[in-house]
Amino acid sequence: MAGNPFTPSFGSEPLVLAGRSRIIEDVLDGLDNRPGDPNRSSLFVGPRGSGKTVLLARIANEAAQHGWVAARVTAAPGMPDRLLEQIREAGAEYLPTPPRSRITGVTIQGSGVTREPVTPPSTWGKQLSDLVHELNDKSVGLLITVDEVSATTPGMIELATEFQQLVTDKHDVALLMAGLPGKVSRLLRDDFASFLRRAFLHRLDAVTIPEAELALRDTIVLSGRQIAPDALALAAAATEGYPFLIQLIGYHLWRQSPGSHELNLTDAKQAVELAQGDMDRMILDTTLQELSPKDLLFLRAMARDDGESSMRDVATRMHATPNLAGKYRTRLLEQGLIAEAGYGRVRFELPWLRRYLLEHPA
C-alpha cells in the first residue's frame, strides 16, 4: 500500500486542494494582467487550519511556473532581511551576483591588494527597489507572499509602504498576505497601512461538503484505494468543510484496515474519533488559551444553544449589558471563532468548538 497521501501538518500542500480554485485563478489572472490589477494586492483571512499557508504556497508555485520570481516569508523578526535573501535566491538567474568586497589599494613590492567589504545600499527599501528594477528590466515580475501578517512585526509597515510606491511607479510586482482575522484587522487599522485597505480581501470560509467529499475521494483513489459511499459521506460531513480536518480525518482514515483495498463505514467512524483528539490538541487548546476569561464566558454562553445564538440570550447568560457583550462579540468575530448569523445572532465558525466547550466545562 502506498504511503499516507494526506498531510495534516501546517503548511504542507495536499495532493488535492479543496475549494480554492476560484481564488487561485483570480490571482493568477491578475499576475498575467498588467501592473495595477487589484488581484496583485490580496489578503487571505481565516482561522487556524483554514488553509492560508497552503494557498500562498500553491499560488507562489504556480506563479513561478508562469515566469515570476516568488519570494515567500513569514512575518517575524528579521523578515525584511529574509525577504531580500529570498528574492536574491529565487531570482538568482536574473540578478547579478553582488560583490562582497572591492579593491581599495595595491601593494607593489608585496604584489598584493587591499580589499574592504562592499556596503549595501543605505536603506532596505532601496535594496528592494533595486532588485525589482533588475527583474523588471528582464521582463520578470516579483511576487512577495507574507504569511502570519501582524502590524507588530518589524518591517511590516515598511514593506507595505515600499510596495505602494512600487505599484505607483507601475512596476511588475504583487503582494499576497495571509493572517488570522484579528491580526489582519489591527494591521488594516494602522494609519501607515492605509494602502492595504484597498487590497482584495479573501475570507477563507469553509469549503462546501461536496468539495470536501471530492477532495477526500480523489486523494484516496489517486493513491490506489477506494472508499465506500457511506464512509465517504460520514467523513466529509465530519470535516464541516474545514481544510485542516479534511487532511486530518483523511490521514486517520487511510491508516484504518491497512490490508483492505476499500475503506468502510467503521473505518470512517474510527478516523473521526481519532481526529477529534488531535483537533483538540492542535487547534482548540491553543486557540482558547489565547482568549480572555470574558471571551471564554461568551463562547460558553453560546455553547448552550444547539445552533445559532441570540445576542440577547448570550448577554443574559454572561450577566453583562448588551454593549459589553457586543464588545466580546467583535473580538471573537475578529478571531474567526464565531460568525454573524443574521441580525442580533451569532454562530460558531470554528468546527467542533461547541463540542469542545461542552466536553471541557470551566
Secondary structure as a PSIPRED ss2 file (coil, helix, strand):
# PSIPRED VFORMAT (PSIPRED V4.0)

   1 M C   1.000  0.000  0.000
   2 A C   1.000  0.000  0.000
   3 G C   1.000  0.000  0.000
   4 N C   1.000  0.000  0.000
   5 P C   1.000  0.000  0.000
   6 F C   1.000  0.000  0.000
   7 T C   1.000  0.000  0.000
   8 P C   1.000  0.000  0.000
   9 S C   1.000  0.000  0.000
  10 F C   1.000  0.000  0.000
  11 G C   1.000  0.000  0.000
  12 S C   1.000  0.000  0.000
  13 E C   1.000  0.000  0.000
  14 P C   1.000  0.000  0.000
  15 L C   1.000  0.000  0.000
  16 V C   1.000  0.000  0.000
  17 L C   1.000  0.000  0.000
  18 A C   1.000  0.000  0.000
  19 G C   1.000  0.000  0.000
  20 R C   1.000  0.000  0.000
  21 S H   0.000  1.000  0.000
  22 R H   0.000  1.000  0.000
  23 I H   0.000  1.000  0.000
  24 I H   0.000  1.000  0.000
  25 E H   0.000  1.000  0.000
  26 D H   0.000  1.000  0.000
  27 V H   0.000  1.000  0.000
  28 L H   0.000  1.000  0.000
  29 D H   0.000  1.000  0.000
  30 G H   0.000  1.000  0.000
  31 L H   0.000  1.000  0.000
  32 D H   0.000  1.000  0.000
  33 N C   1.000  0.000  0.000
  34 R C   1.000  0.000  0.000
  35 P C   1.000  0.000  0.000
  36 G C   1.000  0.000  0.000
  37 D C   1.000  0.000  0.000
  38 P H   0.000  1.000  0.000
  39 N H   0.000  1.000  0.000
  40 R H   0.000  1.000  0.000
  41 S E   0.000  0.000  1.000
  42 S E   0.000  0.000  1.000
  43 L E   0.000  0.000  1.000
  44 F E   0.000  0.000  1.000
  45 V E   0.000  0.000  1.000
  46 G C   1.000  0.000  0.000
  47 P C   1.000  0.000  0.000
  48 R C   1.000  0.000  0.000
  49 G C   1.000  0.000  0.000
  50 S C   1.000  0.000  0.000
  51 G C   1.000  0.000  0.000
  52 K H   0.000  1.000  0.000
  53 T H   0.000  1.000  0.000
  54 V H   0.000  1.000  0.000
  55 L H   0.000  1.000  0.000
  56 L H   0.000  1.000  0.000
  57 A H   0.000  1.000  0.000
  58 R H   0.000  1.000  0.000
  59 I H   0.000  1.000  0.000
  60 A H   0.000  1.000  0.000
  61 N H   0.000  1.000  0.000
  62 E H   0.000  1.000  0.000
  63 A H   0.000  1.000  0.000
  64 A H   0.000  1.000  0.000
  65 Q H   0.000  1.000  0.000
  66 H C   1.000  0.000  0.000
  67 G C   1.000  0.000  0.000
  68 W C   1.000  0.000  0.000
  69 V E   0.000  0.000  1.000
  70 A E   0.000  0.000  1.000
  71 A E   0.000  0.000  1.000
  72 R E   0.000  0.000  1.000
  73 V E   0.000  0.000  1.000
  74 T E   0.000  0.000  1.000
  75 A C   1.000  0.000  0.000
  76 A C   1.000  0.000  0.000
  77 P C   1.000  0.000  0.000
  78 G C   1.000  0.000  0.000
  79 M H   0.000  1.000  0.000
  80 P H   0.000  1.000  0.000
  81 D H   0.000  1.000  0.000
  82 R H   0.000  1.000  0.000
  83 L H   0.000  1.000  0.000
  84 L H   0.000  1.000  0.000
  85 E H   0.000  1.000  0.000
  86 Q H   0.000  1.000  0.000
  87 I H   0.000  1.000  0.000
  88 R H   0.000  1.000  0.000
  89 E H   0.000  1.000  0.000
  90 A H   0.000  1.000  0.000
  91 G C   1.000  0.000  0.000
  92 A C   1.000  0.000  0.000
  93 E C   1.000  0.000  0.000
  94 Y C   1.000  0.000  0.000
  95 L C   1.000  0.000  0.000
  96 P C   1.000  0.000  0.000
  97 T C   1.000  0.000  0.000
  98 P C   1.000  0.000  0.000
  99 P C   1.000  0.000  0.000
 100 R C   1.000  0.000  0.000
 101 S E   0.000  0.000  1.000
 102 R E   0.000  0.000  1.000
 103 I E   0.000  0.000  1.000
 104 T E   0.000  0.000  1.000
 105 G E   0.000  0.000  1.000
 106 V E   0.000  0.000  1.000
 107 T E   0.000  0.000  1.000
 108 I C   1.000  0.000  0.000
 109 Q C   1.000  0.000  0.000
 110 G C   1.000  0.000  0.000
 111 S C   1.000  0.000  0.000
 112 G E   0.000  0.000  1.000
 113 V E   0.000  0.000  1.000
 114 T E   0.000  0.000  1.000
 115 R E   0.000  0.000  1.000
 116 E E   0.000  0.000  1.000
 117 P E   0.000  0.000  1.000
 118 V C   1.000  0.000  0.000
 119 T C   1.000  0.000  0.000
 120 P C   1.000  0.000  0.000
 121 P C   1.000  0.000  0.000
 122 S C   1.000  0.000  0.000
 123 T C   1.000  0.000  0.000
 124 W H   0.000  1.000  0.000
 125 G H   0.000  1.000  0.000
 126 K H   0.000  1.000  0.000
 127 Q H   0.000  1.000  0.000
 128 L H   0.000  1.000  0.000
 129 S H   0.000  1.000  0.000
 130 D H   0.000  1.000  0.000
 131 L H   0.000  1.000  0.000
 132 V H   0.000  1.000  0.000
 133 H H   0.000  1.000  0.000
 134 E H   0.000  1.000  0.000
 135 L H   0.000  1.000  0.000
 136 N H   0.000  1.000  0.000
 137 D H   0.000  1.000  0.000
 138 K C   1.000  0.000  0.000
 139 S C   1.000  0.000  0.000
 140 V C   1.000  0.000  0.000
 141 G C   1.000  0.000  0.000
 142 L E   0.000  0.000  1.000
 143 L E   0.000  0.000  1.000
 144 I E   0.000  0.000  1.000
 145 T E   0.000  0.000  1.000
 146 V E   0.000  0.000  1.000
 147 D E   0.000  0.000  1.000
 148 E C   1.000  0.000  0.000
 149 V C   1.000  0.000  0.000
 150 S C   1.000  0.000  0.000
 151 A C   1.000  0.000  0.000
 152 T C   1.000  0.000  0.000
 153 T C   1.000  0.000  0.000
 154 P C   1.000  0.000  0.000
 155 G C   1.000  0.000  0.000
 156 M H   0.000  1.000  0.000
 157 I H   0.000  1.000  0.000
 158 E H   0.000  1.000  0.000
 159 L H   0.000  1.000  0.000
 160 A H   0.000  1.000  0.000
 161 T H   0.000  1.000  0.000
 162 E H   0.000  1.000  0.000
 163 F H   0.000  1.000  0.000
 164 Q H   0.000  1.000  0.000
 165 Q H   0.000  1.000  0.000
 166 L H   0.000  1.000  0.000
 167 V H   0.000  1.000  0.000
 168 T H   0.000  1.000  0.000
 169 D C   1.000  0.000  0.000
 170 K C   1.000  0.000  0.000
 171 H C   1.000  0.000  0.000
 172 D C   1.000  0.000  0.000
 173 V E   0.000  0.000  1.000
 174 A E   0.000  0.000  1.000
 175 L E   0.000  0.000  1.000
 176 L E   0.000  0.000  1.000
 177 M E   0.000  0.000  1.000
 178 A E   0.000  0.000  1.000
 179 G E   0.000  0.000  1.000
 180 L C   1.000  0.000  0.000
 181 P H   0.000  1.000  0.000
 182 G H   0.000  1.000  0.000
 183 K H   0.000  1.000  0.000
 184 V H   0.000  1.000  0.000
 185 S H   0.000  1.000  0.000
 186 R H   0.000  1.000  0.000
 187 L H   0.000  1.000  0.000
 188 L H   0.000  1.000  0.000
 189 R H   0.000  1.000  0.000
 190 D C   1.000  0.000  0.000
 191 D H   0.000  1.000  0.000
 192 F H   0.000  1.000  0.000
 193 A H   0.000  1.000  0.000
 194 S H   0.000  1.000  0.000
 195 F H   0.000  1.000  0.000
 196 L H   0.000  1.000  0.000
 197 R H   0.000  1.000  0.000
 198 R H   0.000  1.000  0.000
 199 A C   1.000  0.000  0.000
 200 F E   0.000  0.000  1.000
 201 L E   0.000  0.000  1.000
 202 H E   0.000  0.000  1.000
 203 R E   0.000  0.000  1.000
 204 L C   1.000  0.000  0.000
 205 D C   1.000  0.000  0.000
 206 A C   1.000  0.000  0.000
 207 V C   1.000  0.000  0.000
 208 T C   1.000  0.000  0.000
 209 I H   0.000  1.000  0.000
 210 P H   0.000  1.000  0.000
 211 E H   0.000  1.000  0.000
 212 A H   0.000  1.000  0.000
 213 E H   0.000  1.000  0.000
 214 L H   0.000  1.000  0.000
 215 A H   0.000  1.000  0.000
 216 L H   0.000  1.000  0.000
 217 R H   0.000  1.000  0.000
 218 D H   0.000  1.000  0.000
 219 T H   0.000  1.000  0.000
 220 I H   0.000  1.000  0.000
 221 V H   0.000  1.000  0.000
 222 L H   0.000  1.000  0.000
 223 S C   1.000  0.000  0.000
 224 G C   1.000  0.000  0.000
 225 R C   1.000  0.000  0.000
 226 Q E   0.000  0.000  1.000
 227 I E   0.000  0.000  1.000
 228 A C   1.000  0.000  0.000
 229 P H   0.000  1.000  0.000
 230 D H   0.000  1.000  0.000
 231 A H   0.000  1.000  0.000
 232 L H   0.000  1.000  0.000
 233 A H   0.000  1.000  0.000
 234 L H   0.000  1.000  0.000
 235 A H   0.000  1.000  0.000
 236 A H   0.000  1.000  0.000
 237 A H   0.000  1.000  0.000
 238 A H   0.000  1.000  0.000
 239 T H   0.000  1.000  0.000
 240 E C   1.000  0.000  0.000
 241 G C   1.000  0.000  0.000
 242 Y C   1.000  0.000  0.000
 243 P H   0.000  1.000  0.000
 244 F H   0.000  1.000  0.000
 245 L H   0.000  1.000  0.000
 246 I H   0.000  1.000  0.000
 247 Q H   0.000  1.000  0.000
 248 L H   0.000  1.000  0.000
 249 I H   0.000  1.000  0.000
 250 G H   0.000  1.000  0.000
 251 Y H   0.000  1.000  0.000
 252 H H   0.000  1.000  0.000
 253 L H   0.000  1.000  0.000
 254 W H   0.000  1.000  0.000
 255 R H   0.000  1.000  0.000
 256 Q C   1.000  0.000  0.000
 257 S C   1.000  0.000  0.000
 258 P C   1.000  0.000  0.000
 259 G C   1.000  0.000  0.000
 260 S C   1.000  0.000  0.000
 261 H C   1.000  0.000  0.000
 262 E E   0.000  0.000  1.000
 263 L E   0.000  0.000  1.000
 264 N C   1.000  0.000  0.000
 265 L H   0.000  1.000  0.000
 266 T H   0.000  1.000  0.000
 267 D H   0.000  1.000  0.000
 268 A H   0.000  1.000  0.000
 269 K H   0.000  1.000  0.000
 270 Q H   0.000  1.000  0.000
 271 A H   0.000  1.000  0.000
 272 V H   0.000  1.000  0.000
 273 E H   0.000  1.000  0.000
 274 L H   0.000  1.000  0.000
 275 A H   0.000  1.000  0.000
 276 Q H   0.000  1.000  0.000
 277 G H   0.000  1.000  0.000
 278 D H   0.000  1.000  0.000
 279 M H   0.000  1.000  0.000
 280 D H   0.000  1.000  0.000
 281 R H   0.000  1.000  0.000
 282 M H   0.000  1.000  0.000
 283 I H   0.000  1.000  0.000
 284 L H   0.000  1.000  0.000
 285 D H   0.000  1.000  0.000
 286 T H   0.000  1.000  0.000
 287 T H   0.000  1.000  0.000
 288 L H   0.000  1.000  0.000
 289 Q H   0.000  1.000  0.000
 290 E C   1.000  0.000  0.000
 291 L C   1.000  0.000  0.000
 292 S C   1.000  0.000  0.000
 293 P H   0.000  1.000  0.000
 294 K H   0.000  1.000  0.000
 295 D H   0.000  1.000  0.000
 296 L H   0.000  1.000  0.000
 297 L H   0.000  1.000  0.000
 298 F H   0.000  1.000  0.000
 299 L H   0.000  1.000  0.000
 300 R H   0.000  1.000  0.000
 301 A H   0.000  1.000  0.000
 302 M H   0.000  1.000  0.000
 303 A H   0.000  1.000  0.000
 304 R C   1.000  0.000  0.000
 305 D C   1.000  0.000  0.000
 306 D C   1.000  0.000  0.000
 307 G C   1.000  0.000  0.000
 308 E C   1.000  0.000  0.000
 309 S E   0.000  0.000  1.000
 310 S E   0.000  0.000  1.000
 311 M H   0.000  1.000  0.000
 312 R H   0.000  1.000  0.000
 313 D H   0.000  1.000  0.000
 314 V H   0.000  1.000  0.000
 315 A H   0.000  1.000  0.000
 316 T H   0.000  1.000  0.000
 317 R H   0.000  1.000  0.000
 318 M H   0.000  1.000  0.000
 319 H C   1.000  0.000  0.000
 320 A C   1.000  0.000  0.000
 321 T C   1.000  0.000  0.000
 322 P H   0.000  1.000  0.000
 323 N H   0.000  1.000  0.000
 324 L H   0.000  1.000  0.000
 325 A H   0.000  1.000  0.000
 326 G H   0.000  1.000  0.000
 327 K H   0.000  1.000  0.000
 328 Y H   0.000  1.000  0.000
 329 R H   0.000  1.000  0.000
 330 T H   0.000  1.000  0.000
 331 R H   0.000  1.000  0.000
 332 L H   0.000  1.000  0.000
 333 L H   0.000  1.000  0.000
 334 E H   0.000  1.000  0.000
 335 Q H   0.000  1.000  0.000
 336 G C   1.000  0.000  0.000
 337 L C   1.000  0.000  0.000
 338 I E   0.000  0.000  1.000
 339 A E   0.000  0.000  1.000
 340 E E   0.000  0.000  1.000
 341 A C   1.000  0.000  0.000
 342 G C   1.000  0.000  0.000
 343 Y C   1.000  0.000  0.000
 344 G C   1.000  0.000  0.000
 345 R E   0.000  0.000  1.000
 346 V E   0.000  0.000  1.000
 347 R E   0.000  0.000  1.000
 348 F E   0.000  0.000  1.000
 349 E C   1.000  0.000  0.000
 350 L C   1.000  0.000  0.000
 351 P C   1.000  0.000  0.000
 352 W C   1.000  0.000  0.000
 353 L H   0.000  1.000  0.000
 354 R H   0.000  1.000  0.000
 355 R H   0.000  1.000  0.000
 356 Y H   0.000  1.000  0.000
 357 L H   0.000  1.000  0.000
 358 L H   0.000  1.000  0.000
 359 E H   0.000  1.000  0.000
 360 H C   1.000  0.000  0.000
 361 P C   1.000  0.000  0.000
 362 A C   1.000  0.000  0.000
